[in-house]
Amino acid sequence: MSDRWPNGGQLACLITVALEAELGVLAADPSAVTRQKSLSVGRYGTNRGAERLLAVLADRGLRSSWFLPSRNAETHASLTAEVVAAGHEIAVSGLALEDFGTLGLADQHRCVVEARERIEQRHGVRAVGFRPGRGDAHPALADLLRADGFTWSSQLRGDDLPITLPCGLVELPHHHELDDAAYFAFNLDPAIPAGSPRIAPVGDVFANWSIEFSAHRAEGLLFVLDLHPELIGTPSRAAMLGDLLDLIVDAGDSWVATGDEIARWWLARDPAGPLPADHPIAVFDRYLTETR
């Protein structure tokens, strides 16, 4: 029995949902602003996909962490309220899916804090998790967010376990192979993503994710799913996700928790301290600091 996760759990599972809607389409290609067919791809997530996703989670009694740009929490207020009422965690992805790679530290910090304030004013929940909607966060942003009461972020890919940053913010790494966009993101005109159209067979994705889960479970790791309602929320894909979640629940030793719950558990076991100089995050932080 493992002592890494609560109650002898063999692995931790975090289900993250990015509620991007039309903003996701525009962030991928701003020229789509006048193209109703393209924008409707994003709207599918709020019109149909999110409801299916919420139902799949509710049927299994599972909670998840939803990343929202504050504009969507306002534009799609009733849906956001439904997510909150269902007990899911609300986390922040900026004001309107800004590209953080184009912003300085002060503007990045302003975007996150202002987005959290807007969501809290509208929905009465105070976000403690963060992921940039696009681009890379400044290395020093973690220190500022921890001082503001944030407990976790999920933006890097350099590990399979949580990482306690020196400031005490816990990074929950995620990977492309567990992101539905890597398999299902597609728009014909304008091409999104440019040059790499794909609509993967649903059965193949289930096979990939099942193998990933088994491998993560064997090593007692952190299994992070990245989902987008406009992608995973079609009838067949939602059903496939349900089958995957059944596999996770039926294993009997999976701790499915929110980002905040996982971060708080990990921080209690792994208090803040300096990272080794050769740690991937330390190396990446030096690179960003030198190139900004």
N, C-alpha and C positions, 0 to 999 in steps of 0.2 A: 504494500500500500504506500502510495506516494505521500510525502509530507510537504511537497512544494506548493500544493493547492489546498484549499479548505476541505475539511471532512475526508481527507484521503483521496481527493479527486486526482485522476490521472493526467488531465490536461485542463486548461482554461479555454473557453470559447467566447469570443467577442463578436457579436453581430453588429456591424455598423451600416448605417443607411445614409446616403447622401441625397437629400431632397433638393435637387438642383433645378428641375422643371425647365422652363424656357431659358433661364440664365445659363444652364449648362450648354445649350445649343449655341447661344450667343458667345459664351466664353471660348467655345471651340472654333467658331467662325462668325465674327461680328457682321459679315455681309448678309447673314440670314435674318437680319432685323426686319426686312420687308417680305420675307418668304413665309407665308402662313403654313405651308405644308411642312417646312422644316421645323418651325416653332411648335407645331402640333406634336412632333415627336417628343418634345419635353413635356408638353401638356398632358400627354398620355399618362405620365407618372402621377400627376395630381388628379386626373379625371378617373383613372381606373387602377393603375398599378399600385398606388399606396394602399388603397382599400384591400386589395388582395393580399398584399404583404402583411398588413396589420392582422388580417384574418388568419393567415398561416401561422403567425407568431402567437396569436391568441389561442388558437386551437391546441397549441402545445404548451401554453403557459410560460412562454419565453419573453424576456425583456431584451431590448436592444438599445443602441446609442445612435441617435439621429443627428447628423451634421447639417446645420441649416445656415445659409446666408440670411441675415436678418430681413432682407427685402422679401424673401419667400415666406418668412414667418409672419410678415404683414400682409402680403398679397394673398397668401393661402392660409389665412388666420384660422378658419374653421378646421382645416385639415391638421394644422399644427396643434390646435386645441385637442383634437381627437387623439393625436399621438401622445400628448401630455396626459390626458385622461386615462389612457391605456397603461400608464406607468412606465413608459419608455423614457430614457435619458435624452435631454436636449443638449447638444454641443454646438460649437460655433465654427463656421467656416468663412467668416468675414462678413462684409456688408452686402456685396453683390458678386461674389466669386472673383474678387480682384486677383490679378497675378501678383503674388507677393514678391516674386523675383524682380519686379520693376519698382518696388517701394523701398524706401529707407526704413530704418528701425522705428523711428518715431511714427511714421505713417502706418506701418504694420501694427504697431501697438494700438494706435488710435482706432484702426479698423476693428480689431478684435474686441476692445473694451466697449466701443460704441455699439457694436453688434450685440454684445451681451446685454448691455443696458436696454436696448430696444426690445429684445426678446423678453427680458424680465418685465419691462413695463407692460407689454402686451399680454403675456401669458403667465406671469407670476412665478417663473422658474429661473434660477440663476445657474447658468452654464458654468461648468468647471473643466470641460474638455475642449480641445481645439485641434483643428486640422486645416491648413490653408486650402482654400478652394482650388487654387492654381499656384504654381511656382514654389520657391523655397523660402522658408522663414529665416530671418537673420539669426545667427547663433545666440545673440544676446536676448532675443525675444523670450526665450524660455525663462530667464531670470525675472523679467518684468511680469510675465504671466503668473509665475509662482507667487510673486509678491502680491499680485491681485487676487489670489485665492484659487487659481486654477490648480488642478491636481494631476492632469494628464494631457498628453498630446499623442497623436498617431499620424506621423508624417514620414518617418524614415523606414528603411528596409534592411538595416544592417545587422539584424539579429532575429532569432525565433523566440526570444523571451523578453519580458519587459526590461527596461533599462532605467535605473534611477539616475537622473542627471545630477550634477553637483549642487544645483539649486534646490533639489527636492522634487522637481516635476518628473513624473514617470512617463517615459516614452513607450508606447505600445506599438512595436513595429508591425507593418503589414506588407503584403507581397502581391505582385501583379497576378500571379497564378490563382489567387483567391478573390480577384476583382471581376465582377460580371462584365465590366466594360471591356476587358481584354478579349472577351469572347463574343459579346453581343452588340457593342457600340457600332451603329451603322446609320448613315444618311446618304442618300444617293446624290443629291445636288442641292447645296454644296456638299462635297465629299467630307464626311466626318466619320472617322478620322481621315485626314488627307492621305491618299495613297495606300491605305490599308483597309479596304472594305472587308467585312467578315460578318457572317451570321452562323455561328458554330452550331452543330447539331446538339440538341438539348441532352441527349443521352451521353454524348461524349463529355460534356461539361460535368454531368453527374458523375461519370466515371473518374474524371480528373479530380474533382473535389472529394470524392469518396476515398481515393487513394491518398490524397493530401491529408485528410482527416486521420486515416489509419497510421500514416507515417508520423504525424504530429503526436498522436496518442501514444505511439510506441516509445517516443522519446520524452513524453511529458511536457510538451511545449505549449505555446500560446497560439491558438488557431483563430485568425482574424478574417472574417468574411467582409468584403466591401460590396455593398449592394446599392443599386439605383432603381427606384420604383418604375421609371420609364423603360428600364431594360428587363429587370427580373419579374416585373409585374404582369406579363402576358399570361394567359391561362396555362400554357404548357410549362413555361419556366417557373411560375409560382408553384405548380404541382411538383416540379422537379425539386425546388427548394424545400418543399414540405417533406419529400422523401429523404432529402439529405438531413434535415433537422430530426426526422424520426430516427435515422441512423445514429445521430449524435446522442439523442436522448436515450435510445434503447441500449446504447453501450453501457449505461449505468454508472459511469465514473467520470462524466464530463461536467465541469463546473461552467455553466453558461451564465455570464454576468455582464453588467454594464462596464464601460471603461472606467468610471469612477470607482466602482467596487473593486475591480482588478488592481487599479493603481494604488488604492489605499491598502489593500492586502499586501501588495509587493513592497511598498514603502516601509511597512512595519517590519518586514523581513530583511530588507536591503536598504538601510538608511542612506541618506545623501552623503556623498563623498567625492573626491576627485576621480575622474576617469583616467585609466592608463593612457599614456601618450599615444600608444598605437591602437587604441580603441577606434573602431570605424567612425563613431560620432565625433571623437576628439580630432581625428584626422580631417573629417569633413568640415568641422567648425574652423579649423585653421585655414583650410582652403577658402572658405567663404570670407573669412576675415581678411585674408590677403588679397582677394580679388574684388572686394567691394570698395 
